[in-house]
């Protein structure tokens, strides 16, 4: 099928180029001009889409070629962009950075596969004519680069004006504007990248400043025209039918906030009603047939989580009754007995025997393929799904329900605690990567609901 989706990609020469702040500024500036953008992020990152979502007022989506595959990526791009006026895709890392020494899974490949015009963000601090060499190198490194414009970041207005003509002459690429150094508009970082959007109290004020500057120094009209010139998007329709009506409690607060919105939407399309709750604040689980505990920063809120003893008991009791549970990374950590921090020990749920703790470096960072070693709540033995790991913590009970194989082929290791009703492990997966995993979880919730109903009938 073909769909007319005006679209552009904003990408960077490298991480730290400023593409997220510029993307947020452009998104808000477009909204101020009464243009409705749909926001997307290349790759597996959870945090940048949170910023997009706050700016746009609707959920941003991840387009990850490794976890989803080409056809699913194109379908989800169309599905989520077709109601807006323009799709704005933000790249990950540097434009060409992909798996290992290749461009596989990179922003470059996403732009090529979706035929999206590219705007390159280059940090201009401390450089002048050398910027032309860098830009030209990016343009010519691959024939299909599709770089149509450049935005210079961290440059002074007079420097931009002075060098604009010569850079355009040397590269053959139009400069679409610049952003000056805006020290009061930076987003802070922590061990998994930027801090989350929810943790920045003055985020809207920062975004408003970025938007005002973007409207002054970036050619929004040229960006709009580039997006309009994008060719029709080819995609294949996906047929998703409900399998059961169930209620799933979804942990969602500052401690548990790493979710792929399309994966949550998939569960809803399969018949699940997702009911948000907070392990930090709420004292009881909402009425539900299953629980999802996503990733996030439980270690930052260790004391608060440990102090909410009624919620800890609620979850432990529910899982003891075989209520289905899907727990990734931070959610998995929360199900362990203890979180150990230096000389302090915090008591958490305790469904899984063992403890978790922070380390000094990343553990098993990157893309992996998971293969089930035994049948479980998500799949039968042998079931596969592409996933990723990104965590500084470790545990004494990482499990052996799946075998994780590094995408590069350099290493494999056992992961995840699994049963007929539980998945709990460090790997993050996008359920659109294998829809049967999502179907299996919804079916398990339906089975639990039915068994609970039958037990109630017997008591009557």
C-alpha positions as CSV (number, residue, x, y, z in Angstrom):
1,X,0.0,0.0,0.0
2,X,1.0,3.6,-0.5
3,X,0.6,6.5,2.0
4,X,1.4,10.2,1.6
5,X,3.3,11.1,4.7
6,X,5.2,14.4,4.8
7,X,8.3,13.5,6.8
8,X,11.8,14.5,7.7
9,X,14.6,13.0,9.9
10,X,16.7,15.1,12.2
11,X,19.9,13.3,12.9
12,X,23.4,14.1,14.3
13,X,27.0,13.7,13.4
14,X,27.4,12.0,16.8
15,X,25.8,11.6,20.2
16,X,25.8,14.9,22.0
17,X,25.4,17.0,18.8
18,X,22.2,18.5,20.3
19,X,19.7,16.8,18.0
20,X,17.2,16.1,20.9
21,X,17.0,19.7,22.0
22,X,16.8,20.9,18.4
23,X,14.1,18.3,17.6
24,X,12.1,19.4,20.6
25,X,12.4,23.0,19.7
26,X,11.3,22.3,16.1
27,X,8.4,20.2,17.2
28,X,7.1,22.9,19.5
29,X,7.7,25.6,16.9
30,X,5.7,23.7,14.4
31,X,2.9,23.3,16.9
32,X,3.0,27.1,17.5
33,X,2.4,27.4,13.7
34,X,-0.7,25.2,14.0
35,X,1.1,22.3,12.3
36,X,0.4,18.9,13.9
37,X,3.6,16.8,14.1
38,X,3.9,13.1,14.9
39,X,7.2,12.3,16.6
40,X,9.4,9.2,16.3
41,X,12.8,8.0,17.5
42,X,15.2,5.8,15.7
43,X,16.5,2.9,17.7
44,X,15.6,1.5,21.2
45,X,16.0,4.6,23.4
46,X,13.1,5.1,25.8
47,X,14.0,8.6,27.1
48,X,14.1,10.8,24.1
49,X,10.5,9.9,23.1
50,X,9.4,11.0,26.6
51,X,10.6,14.5,25.7
52,X,8.9,14.3,22.3
53,X,5.7,13.2,24.0
54,X,5.7,16.1,26.4
55,X,6.3,18.6,23.6
56,X,3.7,17.2,21.2
57,X,1.1,16.2,23.7
58,X,0.8,12.7,22.2
59,X,2.9,9.6,22.5
60,X,6.1,9.5,20.5
61,X,7.0,6.2,18.9
62,X,10.2,4.1,18.4
63,X,11.2,2.9,14.9
64,X,13.8,0.2,15.5
65,X,14.8,-1.8,12.5
66,X,16.6,-4.6,14.5
67,X,13.8,-5.3,16.9
68,X,10.9,-4.8,14.5
69,X,12.1,-5.4,10.9
70,X,11.5,-3.2,7.8
71,X,7.9,-3.9,7.1
72,X,6.7,-3.4,10.7
73,X,8.7,-0.2,10.9
74,X,7.1,1.2,7.7
75,X,3.6,0.2,8.9
76,X,4.0,1.7,12.3
77,X,5.3,4.9,10.8
78,X,2.3,5.2,8.6
79,X,-0.2,4.1,11.3
80,X,1.0,6.8,13.7
81,X,1.7,9.6,11.3
82,X,-1.3,9.5,9.0
83,X,-3.5,11.6,11.3
84,X,-0.8,14.4,11.6
85,X,0.5,17.0,9.2
86,X,4.2,16.0,9.4
87,X,6.3,13.1,10.8
88,X,9.5,14.2,12.5
89,X,12.0,11.3,13.1
90,X,14.9,11.8,15.4
91,X,18.0,9.7,14.7
92,X,20.0,7.8,17.3
93,X,23.7,8.3,18.0
94,X,25.6,9.4,14.8
95,X,23.8,9.1,11.5
96,X,25.7,6.1,10.3
97,X,26.2,4.3,13.6
98,X,24.6,0.9,13.6
99,X,25.4,-2.7,14.6
100,X,29.2,-3.1,15.2
101,X,31.2,-1.9,12.2
102,X,28.1,-1.6,9.9
103,X,25.2,0.8,9.2
104,X,22.7,-2.0,10.0
105,X,19.9,-0.6,12.2
106,X,21.3,2.9,12.0
107,X,19.4,6.2,11.4
108,X,20.9,6.2,7.9
109,X,19.2,2.8,7.1
110,X,15.9,4.0,8.6
111,X,16.0,7.1,6.4
112,X,16.9,5.0,3.4
113,X,14.2,2.4,3.9
114,X,11.5,4.9,4.6
115,X,12.8,7.3,1.9
116,X,12.8,10.2,4.4
117,X,14.7,13.4,3.7
118,X,17.5,14.0,6.3
119,X,18.5,17.2,8.2
120,X,22.0,16.8,9.8
121,X,22.7,18.6,13.1
122,X,26.3,19.5,13.5
123,X,27.9,20.9,16.6
124,X,29.7,24.0,15.3
125,X,31.4,24.9,18.5
126,X,35.2,25.5,18.0
127,X,35.1,25.0,14.2
128,X,34.7,27.1,11.1
129,X,35.5,26.0,7.5
130,X,36.2,22.5,8.9
131,X,32.5,22.2,9.2
132,X,32.2,22.0,5.4
133,X,34.6,19.1,5.3
134,X,32.6,17.3,8.0
135,X,29.3,17.9,6.2
136,X,30.6,16.9,2.8
137,X,32.0,13.7,4.3
138,X,28.6,12.8,5.8
139,X,26.9,13.6,2.5
140,X,29.2,11.5,0.4
141,X,30.0,8.6,2.8
142,X,27.0,6.7,1.3
143,X,25.2,7.5,-1.9
144,X,21.8,7.0,-0.4
145,X,22.5,9.4,2.5
146,X,19.6,11.7,1.4
147,X,21.0,14.6,3.5
148,X,19.0,17.6,2.3
149,X,19.9,20.2,4.8
150,X,22.1,21.0,7.8
151,X,21.4,22.9,11.1
152,X,24.5,24.2,13.0
153,X,24.3,23.9,16.8
154,X,26.2,26.0,19.4
155,X,27.2,28.8,16.9
156,X,26.9,32.5,17.2
157,X,24.6,34.4,14.8
158,X,27.4,36.3,13.1
159,X,29.6,33.2,12.7
160,X,26.6,31.5,11.0
161,X,26.0,34.4,8.6
162,X,29.7,34.7,7.8
163,X,30.3,31.0,7.0
164,X,26.9,30.1,5.5
165,X,27.6,30.8,1.9
166,X,31.0,29.2,1.7
167,X,29.8,26.0,3.5
168,X,26.9,25.7,1.1
169,X,29.2,26.3,-1.9
170,X,31.7,23.6,-0.7
171,X,29.1,21.0,0.2
172,X,26.2,21.6,-2.1
173,X,23.9,21.3,0.9
174,X,21.7,24.2,2.1
175,X,22.1,25.4,5.7
176,X,18.6,25.6,7.3
177,X,19.6,27.6,10.3
178,X,21.4,27.4,13.6
179,X,20.9,27.3,17.4
180,X,23.1,29.4,19.6
181,X,24.5,28.1,22.9
182,X,21.6,28.0,25.4
183,X,23.0,27.0,28.7
184,X,19.7,27.3,30.6
185,X,18.0,24.9,28.1
186,X,20.1,21.8,28.5
187,X,18.7,18.4,29.6
188,X,20.7,16.8,32.4
189,X,22.0,13.2,32.1
190,X,22.4,10.2,34.4
191,X,23.7,6.6,33.9
192,X,21.2,5.6,31.3
193,X,21.3,8.9,29.4
194,X,19.1,11.9,29.9
195,X,17.0,12.2,33.0
196,X,13.4,11.6,32.2
197,X,11.0,14.4,31.1
198,X,8.9,13.9,34.2
199,X,11.8,14.9,36.4
200,X,12.4,18.3,34.8
201,X,10.0,20.7,36.6
202,X,10.5,23.6,34.2
203,X,10.5,21.4,31.0
204,X,7.7,23.4,29.3
205,X,9.5,26.6,30.0
206,X,12.7,25.2,28.4
207,X,10.9,23.9,25.4
208,X,9.1,27.3,24.9
209,X,12.5,29.0,24.9
210,X,13.9,26.4,22.4
211,X,10.8,26.9,20.1
212,X,11.1,30.7,20.2
213,X,14.7,30.4,19.2
214,X,14.0,27.8,16.5
215,X,11.3,30.0,15.0
216,X,13.9,32.9,14.8
217,X,17.0,31.1,13.6
218,X,15.8,27.9,11.8
219,X,14.0,28.0,8.4
220,X,10.8,26.1,9.3
221,X,9.3,26.8,5.9
222,X,12.2,25.0,4.2
223,X,11.8,22.1,6.6
224,X,8.1,21.9,5.7
225,X,8.9,21.9,2.0
226,X,11.4,19.1,2.4
227,X,8.9,17.0,4.3
228,X,6.3,17.7,1.6
229,X,8.7,16.5,-1.1
230,X,9.1,13.0,0.6
231,X,7.8,10.3,-1.8
232,X,4.8,8.2,-0.9
233,X,5.6,5.6,1.8
234,X,5.2,1.9,0.8
235,X,3.9,-0.3,3.7
236,X,2.0,-3.5,4.3
237,X,-1.2,-3.5,6.4
238,X,-1.0,-5.6,9.6
239,X,-4.1,-7.5,10.7
240,X,-4.5,-7.5,14.5
241,X,-7.6,-9.1,16.0
242,X,-8.6,-9.2,19.6
243,X,-8.0,-12.5,21.5
244,X,-9.6,-11.8,24.9
245,X,-10.9,-9.0,27.1
246,X,-8.6,-8.6,30.1
247,X,-7.4,-6.0,32.5
248,X,-3.7,-5.5,32.9
249,X,-2.2,-3.3,35.7
250,X,0.7,-1.2,34.2
251,X,3.3,0.2,36.6
252,X,3.8,3.8,35.5
253,X,5.6,6.4,37.6
254,X,9.0,7.9,38.0
255,X,10.5,4.5,38.9
256,X,8.9,2.5,36.1
257,X,8.5,4.5,32.9
258,X,10.3,2.6,30.1
259,X,7.7,1.5,27.6
260,X,7.3,1.3,23.9
261,X,3.9,2.9,23.2
262,X,3.3,0.8,20.1
263,X,3.7,-2.3,22.2
264,X,1.2,-1.1,24.7
265,X,-1.2,-0.2,21.9
266,X,-0.7,-3.7,20.5
267,X,-1.9,-5.2,23.8
268,X,-4.9,-2.9,23.7
269,X,-5.7,-4.0,20.1
270,X,-5.5,-7.6,21.3
271,X,-8.2,-6.9,23.9
272,X,-6.3,-5.7,27.0
273,X,-7.4,-2.7,29.1
274,X,-4.2,-1.2,30.5
275,X,-4.7,0.3,34.0
276,X,-1.8,2.5,35.2
277,X,-0.7,2.3,38.8
278,X,2.2,3.5,40.9
279,X,4.4,1.2,42.9
280,X,5.7,4.3,44.5
281,X,2.5,5.9,45.7
282,X,-0.5,3.5,45.4
283,X,-1.3,1.2,48.2
284,X,-3.2,-1.4,46.2
285,X,-3.2,-2.9,42.8
286,X,-6.1,-2.0,40.6
287,X,-8.5,-4.9,39.8
288,X,-6.6,-6.8,37.1
289,X,-5.9,-10.1,35.5
290,X,-2.1,-9.5,34.9
291,X,0.7,-7.1,35.7
292,X,3.3,-5.3,33.6
293,X,6.4,-3.9,35.4
294,X,8.5,-1.9,32.9
295,X,12.0,-0.7,33.1
296,X,13.1,2.6,34.6
297,X,15.0,3.8,37.6
298,X,13.9,1.8,40.7
299,X,17.4,2.2,42.2
300,X,16.9,5.9,42.4
301,X,13.7,5.4,44.4
302,X,14.8,2.4,46.3
303,X,13.8,3.7,49.8
304,X,10.3,4.8,48.6
305,X,9.6,1.5,46.9
306,X,10.8,-0.4,50.0
307,X,8.7,1.9,52.2
308,X,5.4,1.1,50.3
309,X,5.0,-2.2,52.1
310,X,1.3,-2.7,51.2
311,X,2.1,-2.5,47.5
312,X,5.0,-4.9,47.9
313,X,2.6,-7.4,49.6
314,X,-0.1,-6.8,47.1
315,X,2.2,-7.7,44.2
316,X,3.7,-10.7,46.0
317,X,0.3,-12.1,46.9
318,X,-1.0,-11.6,43.4
319,X,1.9,-13.4,41.8
320,X,1.6,-16.2,44.4
321,X,-1.9,-16.8,43.0
322,X,-0.3,-17.3,39.5
323,X,-1.4,-13.9,38.1
324,X,0.6,-13.4,34.9
325,X,3.5,-10.9,35.1
326,X,5.7,-9.4,32.5
327,X,8.7,-7.6,34.2
328,X,11.6,-6.1,32.3
329,X,14.9,-4.7,33.6
330,X,13.9,-2.4,36.5
331,X,10.6,-4.3,36.9
332,X,12.5,-7.5,37.2
333,X,14.8,-5.9,39.8
334,X,11.8,-4.9,41.8
335,X,10.6,-8.5,42.0
336,X,13.8,-9.6,43.8
337,X,14.1,-9.9,47.5
338,X,16.6,-7.1,48.1
339,X,18.2,-4.1,46.5
340,X,21.7,-3.6,48.0
341,X,23.3,-0.1,47.9
342,X,26.6,0.1,49.7
343,X,25.8,-0.8,53.3
344,X,22.1,-0.5,52.9
345,X,19.6,-3.2,52.0
346,X,16.1,-2.4,50.8
347,X,13.4,-5.1,50.9
348,X,11.5,-5.3,47.7
349,X,8.8,-7.7,46.5
350,X,10.6,-11.0,47.0
351,X,8.8,-13.2,44.4
352,X,12.2,-14.1,43.0
353,X,14.9,-15.2,45.5
354,X,18.0,-13.0,45.2
355,X,19.3,-9.5,45.3
356,X,20.2,-6.7,42.9
357,X,22.8,-4.0,43.0
358,X,24.5,-1.3,40.9
359,X,27.9,-1.9,39.2
360,X,30.5,0.5,37.8
361,X,29.8,-0.2,34.2
362,X,27.3,-1.3,31.6
363,X,26.3,-5.0,31.6
364,X,25.5,-6.8,28.3
365,X,24.9,-3.5,26.5
366,X,23.4,-3.8,23.0
367,X,21.1,-5.7,20.7
368,X,20.5,-9.4,21.3
369,X,18.3,-12.2,20.0
370,X,16.4,-14.2,22.7
371,X,15.5,-17.8,22.3
372,X,13.3,-19.5,24.8
373,X,14.9,-22.5,26.5
374,X,11.6,-23.6,28.1
375,X,8.0,-22.9,27.5
376,X,6.7,-19.8,29.4
377,X,4.1,-17.1,29.6
378,X,5.3,-15.5,26.4
379,X,6.2,-18.4,24.1
380,X,6.8,-22.1,23.7
381,X,10.4,-23.4,23.9
382,X,12.3,-22.3,20.8
383,X,10.4,-19.0,20.4
384,X,12.5,-16.1,19.3
385,X,12.4,-12.3,19.5
386,X,15.0,-9.6,19.0
387,X,15.6,-7.4,22.1
388,X,18.3,-5.3,23.8
389,X,19.9,-4.8,27.2
390,X,21.1,-1.6,28.7
391,X,21.7,-1.5,32.4
392,X,24.3,-0.7,35.0
393,X,22.8,-3.0,37.7
394,X,23.3,-6.8,38.1
395,X,21.6,-9.4,40.2
396,X,22.3,-12.8,41.8
397,X,19.3,-14.3,40.0
398,X,19.4,-13.4,36.3
399,X,17.6,-16.6,35.3
400,X,18.0,-19.1,32.4
401,X,14.6,-19.1,30.7
402,X,16.0,-17.6,27.5
403,X,19.4,-17.7,25.8
404,X,20.6,-14.2,24.8
405,X,22.8,-14.1,21.7
406,X,24.7,-10.9,20.9
407,X,23.6,-9.5,17.6
408,X,27.2,-9.3,16.5
409,X,27.6,-13.0,17.2
410,X,30.2,-12.4,19.8
411,X,28.8,-14.0,22.9
412,X,25.8,-15.5,24.5
413,X,24.4,-15.9,28.0
414,X,21.4,-17.2,29.9
415,X,18.7,-14.6,31.0
416,X,15.3,-14.3,32.5
417,X,13.2,-16.0,35.2
418,X,10.3,-17.7,33.5
419,X,7.3,-19.8,34.4
420,X,3.9,-20.5,32.8
421,X,2.8,-17.2,34.2
422,X,5.9,-15.0,34.5
423,X,8.7,-13.4,32.5
424,X,11.2,-11.4,34.6
425,X,14.6,-10.5,33.2
426,X,16.9,-7.7,32.1
427,X,16.3,-7.8,28.3
428,X,13.8,-5.3,26.9
429,X,11.7,-6.4,24.0
430,X,9.3,-4.7,21.7
431,X,6.2,-6.9,21.3
432,X,5.7,-5.9,17.7
433,X,8.9,-7.8,17.1
434,X,7.0,-11.0,17.7
435,X,3.2,-10.5,18.0
436,X,2.7,-14.0,19.3
437,X,4.5,-13.1,22.5
438,X,1.9,-10.4,23.1
439,X,-0.9,-12.8,22.2
440,X,0.4,-15.4,24.6
441,X,0.5,-12.9,27.5
442,X,-3.0,-11.7,26.9
443,X,-4.2,-15.4,26.7
444,X,-2.5,-16.1,30.0
445,X,-4.3,-13.2,31.6
446,X,-7.6,-14.5,30.1
447,X,-6.9,-18.0,31.5
448,X,-6.2,-16.5,35.0
449,X,-9.4,-14.5,34.8
450,X,-11.4,-17.6,33.9
451,X,-9.8,-19.7,36.6
452,X,-10.5,-17.0,39.2
453,X,-14.1,-16.8,38.1
454,X,-14.5,-20.6,38.3
455,X,-13.1,-20.6,41.8
456,X,-15.5,-17.9,42.8
457,X,-18.4,-19.9,41.4
458,X,-17.3,-22.9,43.4
459,X,-17.2,-20.9,46.6
460,X,-20.8,-19.7,45.9
